[in-house]
Amino acid sequence: MNTLNVGDTAPNFTLQNQAGEAVSLQDTLSKGPVLVYFYPKASTPGCTVQAQGLRDIKALLDGLHVTVFGISPDPVAKLAKFADKQQLNFALLSDEDHAVADGFGVWGQKKFMGKTYDGIHRLSFIVGTDGKISHVLNKFKTKDHHEVVLATLAE
């Protein structure tokens, strides 16, 4: 796993959101910075709490002109159910082949309950309007991720 660092150029991508619409990082950057957060699986307890936190601060993020992209390897239909059930107000993007996760360096070996497997590591990146990574968030708990995001943006 070769995770991107501050100053690295974020790989441009276009993925389908929960409504099946194509969403492009490059197009979105013209509106302001983008929070790209990677999460392992929709509708699991940690991922749900993380998404709810971001949902609840959406107005604050809008005030800072920050767009949120949550990326997981889930199919579009599963993302649609997750977004609907949790009343999420930001884009969830489907990266089924984990090409974008690979590009950001967040796809790699994980261990859980004695098993080793490949999957997404829970990391977040703030991408500036210049397309470069301005912050890498890797030290947070799912329940306080949104607070870490706001504190980082306030720096």
Buried (B, 14 or more C-beta within 10 A) or exposed (E): BEBBEEEBEBBEBEBBBBEEEEBEBEEBBEEBBBBBBBBBBBBBEBBBBBBBBBBEBBEEBBEBEBBBBBBBBBEBEBBBBBBEEBEBBBBBBBBEEBEBBBBBBBBBEBEEEEEEEEBBBBBBBBBBBEBEBBBBBEEBEBEEBBEBBBEBBEE
